[in-house]
Amino acid sequence: MPKYKLHDGSIYEGAVITMPDGRIKTGETLTADSQRCFPLEAGDEVVRARKSDGTLKADDKATPDTNEAWVAKKPAKKKASKKG
């Protein structure tokens, strides 16, 4: 099953529905609980989520389709070096 990222960066691995305008929503049918999600891009990196104090964040067992312990982020851009 493909992985998607939610607006907060957490990973979603469940059923999705594609709206006629191209938006992708979580769930098999559109409900009030459906959230917009985005497909992982080729450059996205999946890393462990961390709390503000730097410790690892745990997965919330109340949300079986969303894995809050992992987040998608874009790799850091490399700075151009000056040749001199």
Contacts in CASP RR format, 6 or more apart in sequence:
PFRMAT RR
TARGET T0000
AUTHOR 0000-0000-0000
METHOD contacts of the structure
MODEL  1
MPKYKLHDGSIYEGAVITMPDGRIKTGETLTADSQRCFPLEAGDEVVRAR
KSDGTLKADDKATPDTNEAWVAKKPAKKKASKKG
1 13 0 8 1.000
1 14 0 8 1.000
2 13 0 8 1.000
2 39 0 8 1.000
2 40 0 8 1.000
3 11 0 8 1.000
3 12 0 8 1.000
3 13 0 8 1.000
3 40 0 8 1.000
3 46 0 8 1.000
4 11 0 8 1.000
4 12 0 8 1.000
4 13 0 8 1.000
4 14 0 8 1.000
4 16 0 8 1.000
4 24 0 8 1.000
4 26 0 8 1.000
4 37 0 8 1.000
4 38 0 8 1.000
4 39 0 8 1.000
4 40 0 8 1.000
5 11 0 8 1.000
5 12 0 8 1.000
5 37 0 8 1.000
5 38 0 8 1.000
5 39 0 8 1.000
5 40 0 8 1.000
5 44 0 8 1.000
5 71 0 8 1.000
5 72 0 8 1.000
6 12 0 8 1.000
6 26 0 8 1.000
6 35 0 8 1.000
6 36 0 8 1.000
6 37 0 8 1.000
6 38 0 8 1.000
6 66 0 8 1.000
7 35 0 8 1.000
7 36 0 8 1.000
8 71 0 8 1.000
9 71 0 8 1.000
9 72 0 8 1.000
9 73 0 8 1.000
10 49 0 8 1.000
10 66 0 8 1.000
10 67 0 8 1.000
10 68 0 8 1.000
10 70 0 8 1.000
10 71 0 8 1.000
11 46 0 8 1.000
11 66 0 8 1.000
11 67 0 8 1.000
11 70 0 8 1.000
11 71 0 8 1.000
11 72 0 8 1.000
12 26 0 8 1.000
12 35 0 8 1.000
12 37 0 8 1.000
12 65 0 8 1.000
12 66 0 8 1.000
12 67 0 8 1.000
13 65 0 8 1.000
13 67 0 8 1.000
14 26 0 8 1.000
14 27 0 8 1.000
14 65 0 8 1.000
15 26 0 8 1.000
15 27 0 8 1.000
15 28 0 8 1.000
15 65 0 8 1.000
16 24 0 8 1.000
16 25 0 8 1.000
16 26 0 8 1.000
16 27 0 8 1.000
16 37 0 8 1.000
17 24 0 8 1.000
17 25 0 8 1.000
17 27 0 8 1.000
17 28 0 8 1.000
17 29 0 8 1.000
17 30 0 8 1.000
17 34 0 8 1.000
18 24 0 8 1.000
18 25 0 8 1.000
19 25 0 8 1.000
19 30 0 8 1.000
23 36 0 8 1.000
24 36 0 8 1.000
24 37 0 8 1.000
24 38 0 8 1.000
24 39 0 8 1.000
25 34 0 8 1.000
25 35 0 8 1.000
25 36 0 8 1.000
25 37 0 8 1.000
26 33 0 8 1.000
26 34 0 8 1.000
26 35 0 8 1.000
26 36 0 8 1.000
26 37 0 8 1.000
26 65 0 8 1.000
27 34 0 8 1.000
27 65 0 8 1.000
40 46 0 8 1.000
40 72 0 8 1.000
43 74 0 8 1.000
43 75 0 8 1.000
44 72 0 8 1.000
44 73 0 8 1.000
44 74 0 8 1.000
45 72 0 8 1.000
45 73 0 8 1.000
45 74 0 8 1.000
45 75 0 8 1.000
46 70 0 8 1.000
46 71 0 8 1.000
46 72 0 8 1.000
47 70 0 8 1.000
47 71 0 8 1.000
47 73 0 8 1.000
48 56 0 8 1.000
48 57 0 8 1.000
48 69 0 8 1.000
48 70 0 8 1.000
48 71 0 8 1.000
49 56 0 8 1.000
49 57 0 8 1.000
49 68 0 8 1.000
49 69 0 8 1.000
49 70 0 8 1.000
49 71 0 8 1.000
50 56 0 8 1.000
50 57 0 8 1.000
51 57 0 8 1.000
56 69 0 8 1.000
57 68 0 8 1.000
57 69 0 8 1.000
58 68 0 8 1.000
58 69 0 8 1.000
59 67 0 8 1.000
59 68 0 8 1.000
59 69 0 8 1.000
60 66 0 8 1.000
60 68 0 8 1.000
END
